[in-house]
């Protein structure tokens, strides 16, 4: 059951209260809008200080495509979690990826706009469509599968 009131924004502290990920693997900086049970839009600011640029590639830094997909999955996890009050205390597990396509490289200084929509929901399973944009251009897309499951997320409510 979707929550009735859409949340318009989430800052990093609110994101950290939902996702168990932490630096250097937290790949969502801000949520711009959520329509529970339907869609979410979020941002990832890509900085040259990201640890993956040390090896991918030192002379020509490009954000790895698998991390763009992971960012979309994290945003989808926030959407699934925030879509029902019954999800309180549950963890979102990434279950699969289909139809991944990478359209152009993502460089330091880019801002990823991550848009995720629900294709199908059959609790506890979710099928989502993720799209990543830089300056309005599609850079990556994928279908993602996730599951809400029991688990103790000790990060809930924690502030660092």
C-alpha positions in Angstrom: 0.0 0.0 0.0 1.5 3.3 -1.1 1.7 6.1 1.4 -0.8 8.8 0.7 1.5 11.8 1.0 4.5 12.1 -1.5 7.7 13.2 0.0 9.4 15.8 -2.1 13.0 15.6 -0.9 15.4 13.6 1.3 18.8 14.9 2.4 21.8 12.6 3.0 20.9 12.1 6.7 17.4 10.9 5.7 18.9 8.6 3.0 21.3 7.1 5.5 18.4 6.4 7.9 16.9 4.2 5.1 19.9 2.6 3.3 22.5 0.6 5.2 25.3 1.7 2.8 28.1 4.0 3.9 31.0 5.7 2.3 32.5 4.7 -0.1 29.5 2.6 -1.2 26.6 5.0 -0.6 25.9 6.3 -4.1 22.9 8.6 -3.5 23.4 12.2 -2.4 19.9 13.6 -2.5 16.3 12.5 -3.3 14.4 15.2 -5.2 11.0 13.6 -5.3 9.2 10.4 -4.4 5.8 9.3 -5.5 5.5 6.2 -3.3 4.7 3.0 -5.2 5.4 4.7 -8.5 8.6 6.7 -9.0 11.6 8.4 -7.5 14.2 10.9 -8.7 17.6 11.3 -7.0 21.0 12.8 -7.5 24.6 11.4 -7.3 27.3 14.0 -7.6 30.4 12.4 -9.2 33.6 13.8 -7.7 37.2 13.1 -8.7 37.7 12.2 -5.1 35.7 9.0 -5.6 38.0 6.0 -4.7 37.1 4.0 -7.8 38.8 6.7 -10.0 42.2 5.6 -8.7 42.0 2.5 -10.8 39.2 3.2 -13.4 41.1 4.7 -15.2 43.9 6.9 -13.7 44.7 8.7 -16.9 41.1 8.8 -18.2 38.7 8.6 -15.2 35.3 7.1 -16.0 32.6 6.0 -13.5 32.2 2.2 -13.7 28.9 1.2 -15.3 28.3 -1.4 -12.5 28.4 1.5 -10.0 25.9 3.5 -12.0 23.6 0.4 -11.9 24.3 0.2 -8.1 23.3 3.8 -7.7 20.0 3.1 -9.6 19.5 0.0 -7.3 20.0 2.1 -4.2 17.5 4.7 -5.4 15.1 1.9 -6.2 15.6 0.5 -2.7 14.6 3.9 -1.2 11.5 3.9 -3.3 10.5 0.4 -2.3 11.2 1.1 1.4 9.3 4.4 1.4 6.3 3.0 -0.4 4.8 1.4 2.7 4.9 1.9 6.4 4.9 -1.9 6.7 8.5 -1.8 5.4 9.9 -0.2 8.6 12.9 -2.1 9.7 13.2 -4.2 6.6 16.2 -4.4 4.3 16.0 -4.2 0.5 18.0 -6.8 -1.3 19.1 -6.4 -5.0 18.0 -9.6 -6.7 18.8 -9.1 -10.4 19.4 -6.9 -13.4 18.1 -7.2 -17.0 18.5 -5.1 -20.1 21.4 -3.0 -18.9 22.7 -0.5 -21.4 25.4 2.1 -21.1 25.0 5.0 -23.5 28.0 7.2 -22.7 30.7 7.6 -20.1 30.2 9.4 -16.8 33.1 11.6 -15.8 34.2 13.4 -12.6 32.2 16.6 -12.3 29.1 15.1 -13.8 25.8 14.9 -11.8 23.8 11.8 -12.3 20.0 12.3 -12.2 18.6 8.8 -11.3 15.0 8.2 -12.2 13.5 4.9 -11.1 9.9 3.8 -11.8 8.0 0.8 -10.6 7.2 -1.8 -13.4 5.6 -4.3 -11.1 5.2 -4.8 -7.3 4.2 -8.1 -5.7 5.3 -7.9 -2.1 7.9 -8.6 -1.2 9.2 -8.5 -4.8 9.7 -5.4 -6.9 10.6 -4.9 -10.6 11.9 -1.4 -11.4 13.1 0.5 -14.4 16.2 2.7 -13.7 17.4 5.5 -16.0 20.5 7.6 -15.4 21.0 11.0 -17.0 23.7 13.6 -17.2 22.7 17.0 -18.5 19.4 15.6 -19.7 21.2 12.9 -21.8 20.5 9.2 -21.0 23.8 7.6 -20.0 22.6 4.2 -18.6 19.4 2.2 -18.1 18.4 -1.1 -16.7 15.6 -3.2 -15.3 16.2 -4.0 -11.6 14.7 -6.7 -9.4 14.6 -6.3 -5.6 13.1 -7.9 -2.6 12.2 -6.5 0.8 13.3 -8.9 3.5 13.6 -9.3 7.2 16.9 -8.2 8.5 18.3 -6.0 11.2 19.5 -2.7 9.7 21.4 -1.1 12.5 21.8 2.1 10.5 18.1 3.0 10.8 17.9 6.2 12.7 21.7 6.4 13.1 23.3 9.7 12.5 27.0 9.9 11.7 
